[in-house]
Each structure stands twice: as structure tokens, then as C-alpha cells.
Amino acid sequence: MDVKKLSLEDRAAMCNGVGYWYTQAVEGLDSIMMSDGPHGLRKENRDEEKGTVERVKATCFPSAAGLACSWNEELIGEVGKTLAKEAKAEQVSVILGPGVNMKRSPLCGRNFEYFSEDPYLAGKLATAYVNGVQGEGVGTSLKHFAVNSQETRRFTIDEVVSERALRETYLPAFEMVVKEAQPKTIMASYNKINGVHACENKWLLTDLLRKEWGFKGLVTSDWKAVTDIGKALEAGCDITMPATKGEFPRRIVQMVKEGTLDEKYVNESAQRVADLAEWGLSTVDKNATYDRDENHAVAADIARECMVLLKNDGMLPLNKGESVAIIGGFARNPRFQGGGSSHVETTKVDDIFENFEQIGGGQLVYAQGYPEDTDQPDDALIAEAVEAAKKCGKAIIFSGLPDSYESEGYDRTHMRMPESHNRLIEEVAKVCPDTAVVFSAGSPAEMPWISSVNALLHAYLGGQALGKAIAEIVYGDINPSGKLAETHPIKLKDNPTYGFYPGDLETSVHSEDIYIGYRWYEKKEIPVNFPFGFGLSYTKYEYESISVDKTEMTDEDTLTVTVKVKNVGKRDGKEVVELYTAAPENAVELRPVKELKGFKKVFIKAGESAEVTFTLSKRSFAFWDVHEHMWRVPTGKYKILVGSSSVDVPLAAEVNIEEKNPPCHPITLETTFGKLIRNSSYKDIVEDVVGAFGSKNAVRILTSEEAKADPVYTHYQNHTPRRSFYTGYSYEYIEDVVEKANKKLGF
């Protein structure tokens, strides 16, 4: 459809939704429906006149925090395909997800909806999700673009964040999904970014998203996120949701007629809405159906790989038929999803206790352990649980964070579990050495009892089929293979945002900059409960060898890394092989210790080995240079580290990388020796400049070994500008040296 043939009023109307979920129909084009549902369809049938809302039943899969722990792109693609099939059966054209915002703080109430603290992992998994959904003819809405890292004052908060942190931390996951999957829509977030609302941010929505990254789809606002509709259209926000009862369309027409809004922005946005609607209508299948039981089974398949065994001193797996105390209200009324706009009206939910009976058998004794309506310990319930544990000799405690602890709309104020849960675990562990905890939550929590329990299985928010998956893992039918997609700190004070999250009434300053998650804990050498990428198995893996196809390359080349891993245990299993890169110490002063740049989940039979291959490119080694506004790989020796977690990387290789076209500017009196020495573009004049000042100031180029042995001089050499030599040389002499050097450089 060519929207220019429509009236201005119709085009303006297309830039605003109808009701909560629909696009505007115009002559010759019907509307399409969007729906929440990152981990399960949340279709609503609203009757505005009666004020009623009916939610359609759907399959609830693990939330993104859990899905990410699978580290399995193929598996998450299957989640996308299954979600799309349910969407098509309900005539939904766009699923509002996935969310790829970074987990800046464990307190963010919506962390359960986001994949990871690492942009590479989040980007790869979200790409698989989008391709899975859209491959079935249903659109996605990548969200929340961008820097939506808190719920507190989310409509108005100004996220103050550096250019480098934006480029290296908060934007790469979005960039990857756009370039590798082209989501049909992107949802602009509520918050401001450095003073400008995301929905009204032309640099974000047009310059970066469309022009630099090549996004071809439609940008929608988050629901009720737009303040100024004119600025939103000019920035590239195409449709405002939900309906404003005609107010925004009326305002658009008025501004165009008054000359305060260029009509071209209305045309561009209306055309994108029409293009999306035409695509959505072309994929509609009014005869589409799905099997609820079959999809419940799929949800169980997914959940099996999302759970992370964090501790096991030999208690797990349990033997079938043995006597076990099943303790905790979550065993009968499980915590399996988060709250807010992603909450799913499920087709069914597993009873965990019943699954333990079916799979494990034996004498199972249930005790509630803690009240459901308060965080305060109940001595009678604890006593009952203690007696059950004594009687059985083994106990599985189902614990975690209740629904009220994490949800869209508000952030946590602490990282503690309910005291009723902590006391229960502590008291049971005192009398029952064989005590395991199955933990259900969407975010990390402090675990004061961790040294007292024998085993810990993190189920995250495992979706409606979590009961069967947990039982199968506990009894050994399934070998756990999940790995943490976020760091679990010992206490909140260890987190980089402690003391200034979620900010003041107006701003949230990202003082930690690029150092969130494992980047912070490794840089500061802060111990954690469980590191990023960590997860145990019922078998053992040995990292045997690593090789690279070249040891010298330019930043325009690609590098192939081959790794060999052996299953040295007695059980078949799946291992996540993680690859990190580390920059040279002198490449740029502020770099993380290491960064994830590759991962693959592989199935390895007991006693056998698997070969895993990675391909690394410029972005695998690059940092964002805020002075040049570009990705750079400074010349130097880079490390490739491979292992089973961010702190366990037994394999290492090195590659020398030459920056082929390093930025080169005329040297000035402010240019330091360090800049000349580290930047290969100045290699032809370094000897000339250093030699010109060497006789009176003993300036010399240090070898790497000399630099380590003489840190004082190294600092002097790196940070001394040309003007400091006024005391030893005439102004004319210094100017002559600079002029000759610049002439040699071509300036």
C-alpha cells in the first residue's frame, strides 16, 4: 500500500494504536494484533465498555533469565517456533519480545525478563529467539531500546551513561539481533538516555538504528511512553501505543497544518505501519491450531537445559525409591514465572511433589516449611519440617523469591531471601546433613546458608513444566547442563552499582561504566558465590587442547580457533564451551580482564571427545574509542581463553594483531610519548621524535620487560607531552621537531 494516497487524517491515525493491542485499519488495509509474550503468549481480549479483560490460556516457558542458562541457541530457536505457532492460532501477528537489556544490578525488578549481564550472550540468544519466531511468520518486538536497566521511576529517569559503555555494554545485543535477524519491530523504552527520552531520541532511533545498523522495520513506543508525539515521529518512533482516544492523531494533523511537523515524518511512519500490517496479514492462518499437551512437553524439554546445578557434594542424583523429605510451599505451589506484562495465564502447571512421586517413588514426606502469606518464620512449620527431615534422612527444600519480590514496575531494595526461607534451610540442615535446596527466582539472592547444604539446584523461573524437569534432574534421569548467564555475588555491597542504584529523583548515573557483571568482579578481584558461566554436571570434562589457524593477523582478518574437550566421567552429557578474549595490557588502559566472545553447547558421550570451532573477527577483540568514535583493535598481542566458566579457563592461545588503519592525527605539543609508541600509525616517526629529545632527557623506548621492571619511568614515558621539554629545549627546536614529524606523516 502507498500511504500517500490516504488522507492526512488516516495517515496520522496509523501512527497511533487502536485500543491496547491493534494497529489502525484504513481503507484497503485491516489491522493486526500485537501481544505480550516473551516467554508465553499473553493475549488479552478487552471489552472497553464493560471494563473487562479476558486472558487467553497459553504455554508458559522459562523466562529469559532461565532460558539464557541453557546457552543453547538451537533450543531457544525452538522456544520461538513454539511461541509463534500459538500466536498464529490466536491471530497474533507480533509478539512483544524478547528483552535484551543488560542486568546492571541484581535489584532490577524485571531482570527475570532479560537474558544476561553479558551483551554477546544476550545478543546471540535473542537472535535465535527472533529467527525462531519470525521463521514461522510471526513478528517480534526487540525491547526495551535502550538502557532500560531499572523499574524505579522508569517513565522519567535519565540514564546517564558514557558513549563507551553504551557501545560496549548496552547496545551490542540490540545491534547483533538487528544485523543477524532483522526483527519486524523494535520497542523504544520509557527512560531518557543522557537527557533525551528514548522515544524522542533521533540519534538512537534514526542515526544509529536505521542508518548505521540498517534496521528495516517499525519502531513502536513502549506502552504510554511518548510525551511529545511530534518529537517522537521526527526521531523515528513510528507508532505510539496504546490508543490515545484520538488525541495524538488530532495533534499530528494540527502540527502538520501549522507547519511545526514536516509531513514526511508522518508519511514515513505510516508507511512502516502499513508494511508491517501487510506482512502480518499475509501470514495469517485462520485454521491454525496447536496441541496444549504437546507444547507442555516442549516446555519440559526446554526447562531441562535451563536449570543450573551450583553445588553438589555427592548427594545428587538421588536413588529412586529412597525416603526423602520434600519441604517448602514451592513444591506444591511453584514459583515458575515473573509478574507484570509477561505474566501468562497457563494451560497447566506441574505439581513438583507429584512429579517426585511419579519419577522417584519411595517414601516421600511433605512439609510446608514456611507460610505463604508472610516472610516471618513460623516455628511450628519449621519444627514439622525438621521432624520430616530427621525421619527421612534426606531433604529437598524448595525455596527462593516469592512473587512479591520481583516484578515489572518496581525494583528490589535488597538482595535477601525471605527470613522464613533462610531459617527453614538453616534449621533443617542442622539435623540433616543430606540437605539439598532447589532455588526458584529470576535474580540472584544472598545465601547465608550456602556452606550448610549439600547441594543447590537453581531452577530460575522454569515455566509451567518445571516440576518434571526438576524431578528428572534430581533423580538423575537428566544430566544437568545449565550454566549461569549472570554472576551471583555474595552480598549486595559487592555489586558495582551499590550505593547509587537506582539513582536520585531524576538521574541514574552509570558510574561503573563498562564494568557490570563479571567484568566488575574480575577487575576488582571480588569473590562471588557463583561466577558467570558456571554450572556443574553429573560427569566431568577435561579441556584437552586449543589451536589457532594463525598467530599473526590484521584487524581485518578472521581467526579460527579449534578446541578439543573430553568427557572423562561416566555419564553422557552436554558441556558449554566458553571462549573469552583478553586485550594486551598496553592496548588501552581501561579494558576488562576478559570478555565472552564465543560459546557452543556440545553433547559428548562418556569417554569421548568433541572438537569445537570458533571464528573470531574484529569485534571479538575491539573496544570503542570515544575520541575516534569507532571500533578499534590496537596493535598488540591478544589472548584467547577457553574453559567452563569465566573463572575456569584452562586453555589459552595468543595472536598478534596489527591495526591496519589506525587513526592518525598531526602530533602537537599535547601529544604524549605513550600515544606515539602505542599507536602503530606513528611507527615511522617514533625514533625521530624520541631521538630528538634523548640527549638531555634520557627519553628512550622501553621493551616490554623493561617497562615491567621500571613502572615509574613507564608512567613518565606514557604520559609526558611534548610541551614538557620547554625546560630543556628552545621553543623553535621543539616546533621544528613536531613540524618535521608531521611532514613525514603526510600532514
Secondary structure, DSSP 8 states (H G I E B T S, - for coil): --GGGS-HHHHHHHTB-BTTTB---BTTB---BEEE-SSS-B-EEEETTTTEEEE--B-----HHHHGGG--HHHHHHHHHHHHHHHHHTT--EEE--B------TT-TTGGGB--S-HHHHHHHHHHHHHHHHTTT-EEEEEEETT----TTTTT-EEE--HHHIIIIISHHHHHHHHHH--SEEEE-SSEETTEEGGG-HIIIIIIIIIIT---SEEEE-TT--S-HHHHHHHT--BBSS--TTHHHHHHHHHHHHTSS-HHHHHHHHHHHHHHHHHHHHT--TT----HHHHHHHHHHHHHTT-EEEEESS--S--TT--EEEESGGGTS---S-BSTT---BS----HHHHHHHHH-S-EEEE--S-SS-SS--HHHHHHHHHHHHHHSEEEEEEE--GGGSBTTB--S-----HHHHHHHHHHHHH-SEEEEEEE-SS----TTGGG-SEEEE--S--TTHHHHHHHHHTTSS------SS-EESSGGGSTTTTTSS-SSSEEE-TTTT--THHHHHHHT--EEE-TT--B-SS-EEEEEEEES-SEEETTS-EEEEEEEEE-SSS-EEEEEEEEEE--TTT-SS--S-EEEEEEEEEE-TT-EEEEEEEE-GGGT-EEETTTTEEE--SEEEEEEEESBTTB--EEEEEEEE-SS-------TT-BHHHHHH-GGGHHHHHHHHHHHHHHH------HHHHHH-HHHHHHHHH-BGGGGGGTS-HHHHHHHHHHHHHHHT-
